[in-house]
Amino acid sequence: MMRSRRNILGLINASLSIPLAPLALTQSAARSGRRLVLVELSGANDGLNTIAPAWDERYHLLRPEIGLDPNDVIELERRLGLNKAMTPLMEAWQDGELAIVQGLGYPSQNRSHFKSIALWETGGDGNRAGRDGWLTEDIEAIGYDSIDAHGISLDGGMGVFASSTGLWISLTSLARLQTLGATNANYRNSSQTDNPALSMLVDRANSFDTAMSHIAAKIERLPNRSFRINARDLGRQASLAAQLIVAGVNAPVLKLKISGFDTHEDQRGDHERLLATVASALSGLRRVLKRTGHWDDTLVMTYSEFGRRARENESGGTDHGSAAPHFILGGRVKGGLWGSHPDLGALDGDDLQFTMDYRSVYDRVLSDWFNLPNNRFHSFVSPELTGIFA
């Protein structure tokens, strides 16, 4: 019995967030077939070398060594340029399907990686984080006709999916479908026990096994199970996301992650390689979903714990900062630059001042994309983002 209990605990802790009671979804007026793909840029991406004011003398005074020249960027508009390492995203930009939201941040910026990513994933500010993932409560409130999971993490991280009342799972490879399913099969008929805690764990494991069985069955029916996207590990995750989407797995939220953005030293080369990987993965995912007819129902959004300081440090890198831009892509996105670029003449010390609360983006995603206007972030509504989704 102790061995069985340990095995079940390991299965649950590694792979899912499932409610302690049966799922009870509140019916909503919204019936959505749309999905969101979250992409975490872990380590804090440097926004000023992603969308660079390469024609601004003040930028080069702040960054004499690592600053980008006009020939290092692709000019977009407003004298701002996209780092050339992200050239694969230009097709989406030219097609009007790439939005760049500028100056995102929050009051009382926290520069701890751990604390700030918790804020972004739960919708908090510099004073405190939320209890649950920023979208879990609202997504669970949508009255889906059928659902395989509310969300699936393809990198293993579950912070943004924190919830006690939903089906949020981790699936880092398709091989785990068989492995986890076989493990849980040993306990499928073990719910009769005098131990309430163990009984609860078995019930949760059975709920998980049911979800994984449905996903596995859909994947098995997929004629072409390989959608190879060449972009290192992020490409592997994007390929897995494409397989799940094309197979018809009903999960409104998928989550991907790429690490390495904590560029305190020798930033130029490392940062450009990371940006190139992100651009290749996202453009590859876009290409697959357009070809298979799923792009118009997909929204891709990046996020990161904070930006970097405006002034470079003595090691050829940048230290923890505040505001940064983020990307939103999709077939129903109105492309272009949204919001205001932080003013390099109005720094807070050596730091950028944020021009838009990041929770304004969360409000738009929930209200305009998922048709949930009474979401928990409706008080952060920003007129600057009106019309960003078709």
N, C-alpha and C positions, 0 to 999 in steps of 0.2 A: 504493500500500500504506500509506504514512504517513497519507494522508487517511482511508482506511478504518479504520485503527487509532484515529485520533483520534475519529472518529464513534462507534465502538463504545465507547471509553472514556467518552465523554460520555453515551451512552445508559445505560451501567451505573452510573456515578457518580451520575447524577441520579435514578435510578429504582428501584434494587433492591439487595438484599443476598442474593446467591445463593451456594451452596456452591461451592468449587473442585472438588469431586468430585460425582458423581451422588448424589442424595438417597438416604439409607439410614435409614429411620425404624425405630426400635426398636418392636417390638410391645408393646402395653400391654394390661393387662386392661381398661382403660377404653376404651370406644368412645363418644365424646361428640359429640352434635349441637349442643352449646351453644356460644355465642359470647360474647365480651367486647368491649365498646366502651369504650375509654379516652378520657377527655376531659381534656386538659392545660389548667389555668388558669395560663397563663404570666405570670410576673412576681411571683408569690406572693400568693395571695388572703388578705385580712384576715378571719380566722375570727371575730373578736369582733364584727364588724359584719355577719357572715353569719348566725351563730347567736348572738344577743346576750342577755346576762344583763341585760336592760333594767330589771329590778326591783331590781338590786343597786346600792346606793349607791357601793360601791367602784368599779364600772364607770364611773359618771358623774364620780367624782373623777379617774379616769385619763383620761377623755375628755369634758371639759366642752363642747367645741365639736362634735366629730364623733360623739359617742355617740348611740345610738338610744333614744328614749323608748318607753314601752309602746305608744303609739299608732302607732309606726313599724314594729311587728313583729306577727306572728301568733303568739300564744302556742301552744307545742307541749306541753311538759310540763317538770317540774322547774324552773319559773320561767325558762325559756329561750324565746326567740322567733325565728322565721324572719323575716329581712328582708322587708318587704312587697313589695319589688321582685321577689321570687321567688314571688309568689302563684300563677303557673301550675303550680307543683309541688305545690300543696296537694291537688289531686285524687289524685295518687299517694300522698301522705301519708295522706289519709283512707281510701284503699283498702288501706292497709297494705303498699304497694309501694315506699316510700322509707325507707331506713335512713340515719341520719346518725351516722358514727363520729367520736367526739370526741377531741381532744387528741393527734392523731397527730404524731409526730416521731421523732427518733433521737438517740442519745448524741453528744456533742461536735458540736453543731450547727454546720454551715458556712453562712455567710451570703452566700456568693458565688452569684449566679444560676447561672453556668455550672457550678460544681462541685456545687452542691446538686441541680440537676435531673439531673445525671449520676448522683448517688447514688440518687435516687428511681427513675431509669429502669434502673439496673443492680442495685439492691438492696444498696447499701453503707451505711456509716455515716459519721460525721464524719471518720474517719481515711482511708478510701480507698473508691473506687468499685469495682464489679465489672467484669469484662471484657465480658460479654455482657448483653443485655437481661434484665430480671429473670424473664421468663417464657419466653424463647426455647428454652432447653434442654428445659424440661419439656413445652412445647407440641409441640416436634418429636418427643418421645418417645411421643406418643399415636399408636396405630396406626390412623390414619384410612383408611377404605376408598378414598376418593378425596379429593383436595384441589386447589383452584385456587391457593391461597397460604396460608402459615401466618398471615400478617398483612398488612394493607394500611393504609398511612398515607394519610389523606385531606388532611393539611395539609402534607405534604412532609418532615416531621421523621422521622428514622430512628433516633434515639438509643436509644429503648426497644426497637428491633428489631435491635440490634447482634448479629450472629451470622455464623459462618462455615459453618454447616451447616444451612441452612434456606432457604425461599423467602419472603422478606419484601420487599414491594414498595411503591413510592410511586405513588399514583394521585390526582392532585389534580383531575382532571376527566375525564368520559367521552370528551371529544374526544381525549385523549391515547392512548386505545386504538388509534384509527386512525393517528394520527401516529407513535406508537412502533412499531406493527406494520409500517407502510410502510417506516420507516427500517431496521428490522431485516431486512426481506425482502431487501434488497440483499446481505445477508451470510449468508443461510440456507444457501447452498451453498458457503460459503467456508471450511469447516473444514479443507480440505486445504491445509496450509502447512508449510513447514520451520521456521517461527518458533513455538516452543512457547508463548511468552507470548501471541502473537496467537491461536493455536489455542485456548488456554484461554479467552480473552476471547470468541471466537466461540461456543464451547460455552456459556458463561454467557449470552450474548445470545440464543442459540437457546432455552435453558431459559426465559428471561424471555418470549420471544415466544410460546412454547407456552402459558404461563400466561395471558398477555394475550389470546391468541386464544380460549381457553376462556371467559374472563370476558366478552369482547366478544360471543361467540355467545349466552351466557345473557342478556345485556342486550338483545340484538336480539329475543329471543323474549318479552320482557316487554311485555304489552299496553299498560300505562300506564307510561311511562318517567319521568314527572314526579311526584314527591312533594314539593310545595313546602312548605317549612317556613320561615316568615318570622322569621328571627333573624339578620340580617346574614350575615357570612361563615360564622359557626358554623352558621347555619341551612342554608347551601349545603352544608356538609360533612355535616350530619345528613341532608339530603335525599339526598345521594349514598350515604351509608351505608344508608339505607332502600332505595334502588334495588338496591344490591348484595345486600342480605339477601333482599328479596322476589324478586329474579331467581334466587335459589338459588346464588349464588356461595359456594363452600365455603371460607371464610376464618375461622378461629376467633377472630381478633383484628382489630379495626378501631381506628384511632386518629384522634382529632379534636383541635383546638387552638383556643383563643381567647387572644389576647394583651391586655396593657394593665393587668395587676393590680399593677404596681409603683407604688403610689399614695402617693408621698412628699409630695404637696401637693394641696390642694383635693380631698380624697378623696370626700366624701359623694356629690356628683352623679355623678362618673365611676364610682365603685364600684357605685352602684345601677344605672346603665345597663348595666354589665357583668353584674351578677347577673341583671338582667331578661333579657338576651340568653341567658345560660346556661339560665335557667328556661324560656324560650320554646322554645329548641332542644331541650332534653331532653323537655319535655312534648309537643312536636310529634313527635319521634321515637317516643315512647311511644304516641301516638295512632295513628300509621301502623302500627306493629308490632302493636298490639292488633287493629286492624281487619283486618290481613292474616294474623293467627294466628301471629306470630313472637315475641310479647312474652315468653312463658313460657320460651323458649330463649335469651333475651338478658339479659345483665347489663351495666349501665352504671356506670362508676366514674370519679370525678374524682380528679385529683392535681395537686400544685403543688410548687414547690421548697422552700418553707417558709411559715410564717405571718408575721404582722406583730407589732411590739411592742405590748404592752398599753397603754402610755402614748402619746397622740398627740404629734406634734412641733409645733414652732412655725409650721409652714407649713400646718397644717390637714390633715396626712396622717399616715401611719405609716411607720416604718422597718422594716428587715429584722428578722424575729423567728424564732420556732421553731414552736411547736405550732399546729395548726389542724384544724378538722373537715373531713371530706370526705363526699360523697354516694355512695350505692350504690342503684341502682334496678333493678327487674326484677319480672317476674311471679312469680318464685319467691323473692323477697326478703321476709324478715320485717321489716316496717317499724318505725320508732321510733328513739329515741336509744340508741346503743350506746356503752359506755365511759363515762369520767368527764370532766366538763368541768373544765379546769384551774382551780385554786384562785386567785382573785384576791388572796387574802391570803397567798399563798406564792410571790411572784414571785421570779425570779432577776434582780436589778436591776429593769429595767422589762419583763422578758420573762416569758412564760408557761413553765411547766415542762410538758413533754409527759407525758401519762398513759398512752400506749400506743405501742409501737414500730410504725411503719407497716408493717414487714415481717410483723407478725401478720396484717394484712389480706391481704397477698400469700399467706401460708400458707393462709388460708381460701379464697381464690379458687381456688388450685391444688388444694387437697385436697378441698374440699367442692363446688366448682362444676365443676371439670374432673376430679374423682375421681382425683387424683394425690397420695395421702397422703405419699409418700416424696419430696416436692419439696425443693428446696434451702433452703426457709425453715421446715421442719418444727420446727426448734429454737425458733422464735419463736411457737409455738402459744399462743393466749391463750384461757383459759376464758371471758373476757368476750364473746367472739364466737361461742360455741357456739350453734348453731341459727339463725344469721343467714340461711342459705339453706335452702329447702325441698327 
